Amino acid sequence: MAAASRSAALKITSTTLLSGAAALLGLTIVIAAQQPPIAVYTADQAAAGRAVYAASCAGCHLPDLAGRNEAAPLAGANFMNTWRGRTTHDLFDYIAKTMPPGGANLGIDAYLAVTAFLLQANGAAPGAQPLSPATATQIGSIASGMKPAPTSATSTTSTNSTVSATRTPETPSTPPPPRGLTITGEVKNFRPVTDDMLRNPPPGDWLMLRRNYQAWSHSPLTELTRGNVKELRLAWVWAMNEGGSNQPTPLVHDGVMYLTNTMNMVQALDAATGELIWENHVGPGTAIGFGAMRNIAVYGNKVFLATTDARLVALDAPTGKVVWDTVIADRAKGFSNTSGPLVIRGKVVQGLQGCDRYRNERCFISAYDADTGKLAWKFHTVARSGEPGGDTWGNLSDTLRAGGDTWMAGSYDPDLDLTYWGIAQAKPWMPISRGTSVNDAALYTASTVALRGADGTLAWHFQHMPG
């Protein structure tokens, strides 16, 4: 009986302990479930960060935060893989010290706001406590990488709306960038640039990217020699636009220098004195990519600029006023430009960048009427199924064929009426990453193409590196 009683007592005790443990576990679960999520920023900060991101970050990282090329994705699994184990302070500090590349410092409040926006875009909930530089919460404890709502920095898909949405927000401390003709003046006795001038440039002129159609980058002037170069002295200095990196080729015609600056600004200066004649901020006035343009073109009585948001603009060369403004491609879909146009026989020929994303639209080289801006022809740099070269992409569907940027303006042979353009590689860069092999040429990427100036049709191509 004693043993039986002892056994019964043990069963009762065990049952009681298990019940108590279960109750305690249940209580713990309820308490844990009732704990509010950690909140380290306010909704107002995230809203302000959205505007700053649209103005200063979306040009490289894209409006939907997906990133491209060297610009990393800022939302989703890849972002969390990088930042999950690091803190909000680490993220803020990195952004504040490195972004935007080559651009002006945005200020602590702007960097905190962008950090808050990125946290929100990755599922972190807002609260009453604003984010500060001292906040050091592990990102993986508050964010999952899952977007709580559409986080695109601009919700529109039209190019014109995107340009408007990506301007610097108008606040008392940050005035909007200037736009339009900000300095008025006139080039006296302007002489229109003719086809013959482009074919045989006057010795003292530099009328296109590399001076002549053959792209020699050589001046026939002889006054400067090896013997007297040591006697060169500074004549004048012109401070160019701040922010970003710049790679312009100044054009010179009859003693007037036409100069492109970062943020899509064009100026005309007296080449002898450095005196500014006119200035036009074509816009947008915010950094897209590096905010730079490598060249402009001059023809007739117009100066032609390809903008970083994938537009082509014609300015009146004597006054700088806009003559026409044509959209090349939709900036909202990531298209942009870093190189300018080449003018051939009354047509303005232009390339395109931002070709690294999967979309129905492809990159292309296009030509526009110099007088009206109307599209004359278009050559797609990525071949699709059923087109010549379309069978060189393995089994990839047309939507998954990407790449084919044209980073530099082409050259031209006026005798043959052929214009030559270099086309960049397929994207993603590695064949295995895009589902092809090194045996798939992926035309017309990594190639030089010769296009007929009259209609843009392909005369021939040479591929430097298949696949």
C-alpha positions in Angstrom: 0.0 0.0 0.0 2.8 2.4 0.9 4.4 1.7 -2.5 1.1 2.1 -4.3 0.4 5.4 -2.5 3.9 6.6 -3.3 3.4 5.8 -7.0 0.0 7.5 -7.0 1.5 10.6 -5.4 4.3 10.7 -7.9 1.7 10.6 -10.8 -0.3 13.4 -9.2 2.8 15.5 -8.7 4.1 14.8 -12.2 0.7 15.7 -13.7 0.5 18.8 -11.6 4.1 19.9 -12.7 3.3 19.2 -16.3 0.1 21.2 -16.1 1.8 24.0 -14.4 4.6 24.0 -17.0 2.0 24.0 -19.8 0.2 26.9 -18.2 3.5 28.8 -17.7 4.4 28.1 -21.4 1.0 29.3 -22.5 1.3 32.4 -20.4 4.8 33.0 -21.9 3.4 32.6 -25.5 0.5 35.0 -24.7 2.8 37.6 -23.2 5.2 37.3 -26.1 2.4 37.6 -28.6 1.2 40.8 -26.9 4.6 42.5 -27.0 4.5 45.3 -29.6 7.1 45.2 -32.3 10.2 47.4 -31.7 9.8 50.7 -33.4 12.8 52.9 -34.0 11.5 55.5 -36.5 8.4 57.6 -37.1 6.1 57.5 -40.1 6.9 61.1 -40.8 10.6 60.3 -41.0 9.9 57.5 -43.5 7.6 59.8 -45.6 10.4 62.4 -45.7 12.9 59.7 -46.6 10.7 58.6 -49.5 11.0 62.1 -51.0 14.8 62.3 -50.4 15.2 58.9 -51.9 13.3 59.9 -55.0 15.4 63.0 -55.5 18.8 61.6 -54.7 18.9 57.8 -54.7 16.4 56.4 -57.2 18.5 57.4 -60.2 20.9 54.5 -59.3 18.9 52.2 -57.0 15.7 52.7 -59.1 12.3 53.9 -57.8 11.3 50.4 -56.7 14.6 49.9 -54.7 15.5 47.0 -56.9 19.0 48.3 -57.7 21.0 47.7 -60.8 24.6 47.2 -61.8 26.8 48.4 -58.9 23.8 50.0 -57.1 22.7 47.3 -54.6 19.0 46.4 -54.0 17.7 48.2 -51.0 14.7 46.0 -50.2 14.1 42.3 -50.0 16.2 39.2 -49.4 19.5 40.5 -50.8 19.3 43.6 -48.7 18.5 41.6 -45.6 21.3 39.2 -46.3 23.7 42.1 -46.1 22.2 44.0 -43.2 20.3 41.5 -41.1 23.1 41.2 -38.5 24.0 44.9 -38.5 22.4 47.8 -36.7 20.4 50.8 -37.7 23.4 52.9 -36.8 25.6 51.0 -39.2 23.1 51.6 -42.0 22.7 55.3 -41.2 26.5 55.7 -40.9 27.2 54.0 -44.2 24.6 56.0 -46.1 25.8 59.3 -44.5 29.4 58.7 -45.4 29.1 57.3 -48.9 25.9 58.6 -50.5 25.2 60.0 -53.1 28.5 59.1 -54.8 30.3 62.2 -55.7 27.3 64.4 -54.7 26.8 67.0 -52.0 26.2 66.0 -48.4 22.4 65.8 -47.8 22.5 66.5 -44.0 21.9 64.4 -41.0 18.1 64.7 -41.1 17.9 63.6 -44.7 20.2 60.6 -44.1 18.1 59.6 -41.0 14.9 59.9 -43.1 16.3 57.7 -45.9 17.3 55.1 -43.3 13.8 55.2 -41.9 12.3 54.8 -45.4 14.5 51.7 -46.1 13.6 50.2 -42.8 9.9 50.7 -43.6 10.5 49.3 -47.1 11.8 46.1 -45.5 8.9 45.6 -43.1 9.9 47.4 -40.0 7.0 49.2 -38.3 7.0 52.9 -37.4 6.4 54.2 -33.9 6.5 57.3 -31.8 10.3 57.4 -31.3 12.2 59.1 -34.1 15.3 57.5 -35.4 18.6 59.1 -34.3 22.3 58.6 -35.1 22.6 56.9 -31.7 19.9 54.3 -32.4 21.6 50.9 -32.8 19.0 48.3 -33.1 19.8 45.1 -35.0 18.0 45.3 -38.3 17.1 41.6 -38.3 15.1 42.1 -35.1 12.8 44.7 -36.6 12.7 44.0 -40.4 12.0 40.9 -42.4 12.6 42.1 -46.0 8.9 41.9 -46.8 7.5 45.1 -48.1 4.4 46.2 -46.1 3.1 48.2 -49.0 4.3 49.5 -52.4 7.6 51.3 -51.7 8.4 52.8 -55.1 9.7 56.3 -54.6 7.3 57.3 -57.4 4.0 55.7 -58.2 3.7 56.9 -61.7 4.8 55.2 -64.9 4.9 58.2 -67.2 8.2 59.8 -67.9 7.0 63.3 -67.4 5.5 62.5 -64.1 8.6 60.7 -63.0 10.8 63.8 -63.8 8.5 65.8 -61.6 8.5 63.3 -58.8 12.3 63.1 -58.7 13.0 66.7 -58.1 14.4 67.8 -54.8 11.5 68.4 -52.4 10.7 72.0 -51.9 11.4 72.8 -48.2 12.5 76.1 -46.6 16.0 74.7 -46.1 16.3 73.1 -49.5 15.2 75.3 -52.4 14.2 73.6 -55.6 17.0 73.4 -58.2 16.8 76.0 -60.9 15.0 75.0 -64.1 15.0 76.6 -67.6 16.9 79.5 -69.0 18.5 81.0 -65.9 21.0 83.3 -67.7 19.8 85.1 -70.8 22.1 86.3 -73.6 22.7 85.9 -77.3 25.6 84.7 -79.4 26.1 87.5 -81.9 26.4 86.8 -85.6 25.9 83.0 -85.1 26.7 81.0 -88.2 24.7 77.8 -88.7 26.6 74.6 -88.7 26.3 72.8 -92.0 26.7 69.2 -93.1 29.9 70.2 -94.9 31.3 71.8 -91.7 30.7 68.5 -89.8 32.3 66.6 -92.6 35.3 69.0 -92.9 35.4 71.0 -89.6 37.1 74.4 -89.7 40.6 74.2 -88.1 39.5 76.3 -85.1 36.3 74.5 -84.4 35.5 71.4 -82.4 31.9 70.5 -83.5 31.4 67.0 -82.1 32.6 64.5 -79.5 35.9 63.6 -81.1 36.0 66.6 -83.5 35.3 64.8 -86.8 33.2 61.9 -88.0 36.3 59.7 -88.1 36.6 60.2 -84.3 40.3 61.1 -84.5 40.3 63.4 -81.5 43.0 65.5 -83.2 43.3 69.2 -83.8 45.0 70.4 -87.0 46.1 73.6 -85.4 49.8 74.1 -85.4 50.5 77.2 -83.3 51.2 75.0 -80.2 54.3 72.9 -80.6 56.6 70.8 -78.4 59.0 73.7 -78.4 56.6 76.3 -77.0 54.2 74.3 -74.9 56.2 75.3 -71.8 55.1 78.9 -72.4 51.4 78.2 -71.9 49.9 80.3 -69.1 46.5 80.3 -67.5 44.1 82.6 -69.4 40.8 82.1 -67.4 39.1 79.6 -65.1 35.4 78.6 -65.2 33.8 76.9 -62.2 31.5 74.2 -63.4 28.4 72.8 -61.7 28.9 71.1 -58.4 27.8 67.5 -57.6 28.5 64.3 -59.3 31.3 63.4 -61.7 31.6 65.1 -65.1 33.0 63.9 -68.4 32.1 66.6 -70.9 33.7 67.4 -74.3 33.4 71.1 -74.8 32.3 72.1 -78.3 33.7 75.2 -80.0 32.2 77.0 -82.9 33.4 80.5 -84.2 34.9 81.3 -80.8 31.9 80.2 -78.7 32.3 77.3 -76.3 29.2 75.1 -75.6 29.6 73.2 -72.4 27.5 70.5 -70.6 27.5 70.3 -66.8 26.2 67.8 -64.3 22.4 67.8 -63.7 21.6 68.5 -67.3 22.8 72.1 -67.5 24.2 73.6 -70.8 26.2 76.8 -71.0 27.5 79.0 -73.8 30.7 80.9 -73.0 33.1 83.3 -74.9 36.0 80.9 -75.5 38.5 83.8 -75.4 37.4 85.4 -72.1 35.4 82.7 -70.3 32.4 85.1 -70.1 29.0 83.4 -69.7 26.6 84.1 -72.5 23.6 82.0 -71.6 22.7 79.1 -69.3 19.9 76.6 -69.5 19.0 74.1 -66.7 17.2 71.6 -69.0 16.4 69.3 -66.0 16.0 67.2 -64.1 18.2 69.0 -61.6 18.9 65.9 -59.5 21.4 63.1 -59.7 20.5 60.2 -61.9 23.4 57.8 -62.0 26.5 60.1 -61.8 24.5 63.0 -63.2 27.0 63.4 -66.0 26.8 63.6 -69.8 29.8 62.9 -72.0 29.0 65.1 -75.0 26.5 67.3 -76.7 26.2 68.1 -80.4 25.7 71.2 -82.6 24.1 71.4 -86.0 22.2 74.1 -87.9 21.3 76.7 -85.3 20.7 74.1 -82.5 22.6 72.5 -79.6 21.5 69.0 -78.8 21.6 67.4 -75.3 20.6 63.9 -74.2 19.5 64.1 -70.6 20.1 61.7 -67.8 16.4 60.9 -67.7 16.4 59.6 -71.3 15.1 62.7 -73.1 16.6 64.5 -76.2 16.5 68.3 -76.1 17.3 70.8 -78.8 18.3 74.3 -77.7 18.6 77.4 -79.9 22.3 77.8 -80.2 22.3 81.7 -80.2 20.0 82.1 -77.1 19.8 78.7 -75.3 16.0 78.6 -75.5 14.3 75.2 -75.8 13.3 74.4 -79.4 11.9 70.9 -78.8 12.0 68.2 -76.1 11.5 64.5 -77.0 11.2 61.5 -74.7 13.6 58.7 -75.9 12.5 56.1 -73.4 10.5 55.8 -70.1 12.7 56.9 -67.2 10.2 55.2 -64.8 11.4 51.9 -66.2 15.0 52.6 -65.5 16.2 54.0 -68.8 18.8 56.8 -68.8 21.7 58.3 -70.8 25.4 59.1 -70.1 26.5 59.8 -73.7 25.2 62.4 -76.1 24.1 62.5 -79.8 25.8 62.3 -83.2 24.3 64.4 -86.0 24.3 62.9 -89.5 22.6 64.4 -92.5 19.9 66.2 -90.6 19.3 63.4 -88.1 20.3 63.3 -84.4 21.4 59.8 -83.6 21.3 58.7 -79.9 22.0 55.7 -77.8 20.4 54.5 -74.5 21.4 53.1 -71.1 19.6 51.3 -68.3 19.2 48.1 -70.3 20.0 45.7 -67.4 16.5 44.9 -66.2 14.0 42.3 -67.5 11.2 44.1 -69.3 9.3 44.0 -72.5 11.0 47.1 -73.8 14.5 46.7 -75.2 17.4 49.2 -75.6 18.0 50.7 -78.9 19.8 53.3 -81.0 17.5 55.9 -82.5 17.5 58.9 -84.8 15.4 62.0 -84.7 14.7 64.8 -87.2 17.0 67.7 -86.2 14.3 70.3 -87.0 11.3 68.7 -85.2 12.6 66.0 -82.8 10.3 63.4 -84.6 11.5 59.8 -84.5 13.1 58.8 -87.8 14.3 55.3 -87.1 15.1 52.8 -84.3 17.5 49.9 -84.2 17.1 47.5 -81.2 20.4 46.3 -79.8 19.0 43.0 -78.5 17.6 40.6 -81.1 14.3 38.9 -80.4 12.8 35.6 -81.6 12.1 35.7 -85.3 14.5 38.6 -86.0 18.0 38.3 -87.4 20.2 37.2 -84.6 17.2 36.2 -82.5 18.3 32.6 -82.4 21.6 33.4 -80.6 20.1 33.7 -77.1 19.7 30.0 -76.3 16.3 29.2 -74.9 15.7 32.6 -73.3 12.3 34.2 -73.8 12.3 37.7 -75.2 11.5 39.2 -71.8 14.6 37.7 -70.3 17.0 39.1 -72.9 18.7 42.2 -71.3 21.7 44.4 -71.8 22.9 46.1 -75.0 23.6 49.5 -73.6 25.3 52.1 -75.8 27.6 54.0 -73.5 29.4 56.2 -76.0 28.3 58.1 -79.1 29.2 56.5 -82.4 31.2 57.6 -85.5 30.1 58.0 -89.1 31.4 57.5 -92.6 29.6 60.1 -94.8 30.8 58.4 -98.0 29.2 55.1 -97.1 26.4 56.6 -95.1 27.2 54.2 -92.3 27.2 55.0 -88.6 29.2 52.8 -86.2 28.2 52.1 -82.6 29.7 50.0 -79.9 27.2 47.9 -77.9 27.8 46.7 -74.3 27.5 43.2 -73.0 24.4 41.1 -72.2 23.0 41.3 -68.7 23.5 39.7 -66.2 27.1 39.7 -67.1 27.8 36.0 -66.6 26.1 33.7 -69.2 25.3 31.1 -66.4 23.5 33.9 -64.5 21.1 34.6 -67.4 20.5 31.0 -68.4 22.7 30.9 -71.5 26.1 29.4 -72.3 29.3 30.8 -73.8 28.2 29.3 -77.1 25.2 31.6 -77.3 26.4 34.8 -78.9 23.5 36.9 -77.5 23.5 39.4 -80.5 24.0 42.3 -80.8 25.7 42.6 -77.4 29.5 43.0 -77.1 29.5 44.1 -80.8 30.2 46.9 -83.2 27.3 47.5 -85.5 27.2 49.5 -88.8 23.8 51.1 -89.4 22.6 52.8 -92.5 22.1 56.4 -91.8 19.1 56.8 -94.0 16.9 54.2 -92.2 18.9 52.6 -89.3 18.9 49.1 -90.9 21.9 46.9 -90.1 24.6 46.8 -92.7 26.9 44.5 -90.7 28.1 43.6 -87.2 31.2 42.3 -85.6 31.0 40.6 -82.2 34.1 41.1 -80.1 33.2 38.5 -77.4 30.3 36.1 -77.9 28.1 35.5 -75.0 
